[in-house]
Amino acid sequence: MNRHLITLIAFVAVLLSLVNVAHVASQIPASTLKAAGSSDKAPDADGFIQRWLILEPIGTNGLTDSAVQAAVRISSRLSPVTATR
């Protein structure tokens, strides 16, 4: 009896996971997400960069959590420079 129950539960779990995968695959992406028409896009009149390229972090020797935290502490004490047009 237990063996049949375990088999039934496993079958139902696999079936439900397949239904979930099919549902996720059939979802339509948001209408605001569009493929780029060209590879270059100039900043707008205010200098806003409209197209970003996000890269994975690059591993390097000596870059530790404490080194990053120290750099953030130092940069937070600096005053911002205002640019004029």
N, C-alpha and C positions, 0 to 999 in steps of 0.2 A: 504494500500500500504506500509506504513512504517513498519508494523508488518511483512509482508512477506520479506521485504528487510533486516530487522534485523535478522530474522530467517535464511535467505540465507547467510548472512555474518557470523553468528555464526557457521553454518554448514561448510562453507568453512574454517573457522579458525580451527575448530576441525579436519577436514580432513587434512589440511596442517600440523598440529602438529603431527598427527598420522604418516604421511609420514616421517616427520623429525625424529621421534622416531625410526621408522623402519630403516631409513638410518644410524643413529648413532649405532644401535644395530648390523648392518651388517658389520660395519667396522672391518677390520682385525688389531689386535695389531701390533705394530712395531716389525720387525724381531730381534731387539736387546733385546727385552724383552723376557726372557725365565724363566721357572719355575726352581727353585733351585733343583739340583740333590740330594743334601744332606743338612742337617741342619748346618753343620760346614764347614767353609772355612778359612784356615790359611792365614795370611798376606803374601804377596809376598816377594821377596828377599830384596826389599827396605823398607819393613814395611808398605806398603800400604794396608789398610783394604779394601778388595774387596766386602764384603757383609755387608750392614748396616741395622740396625733395627731402624726404625723411630717411636718414641712413641709420644703420645699426651702430652701436657704440664700437669704437676701435680700441681693442685692448692694447695696453702699453705698460712697460715696466715702470714701477715706481708710482703708478697712479692708484693710490689707495683711498679708502673712504675718508681717512683723516686728512689726507692731502687736499681732497676736494672740499671738505668742510672748512679747512683753513683758508683756502682760496675764496670761498664764499664769504667768510667772515671779513677778510681783507677788502673784498669788493663792496661789501655792504657799507663800509665806512667811507668809501670814496663818494664825492659829490658828483651828481650827473652833469655832463657838459651839454649845454643847450646849443643847438646848431641854428644858424640863421640862414635864410635863403636869400 
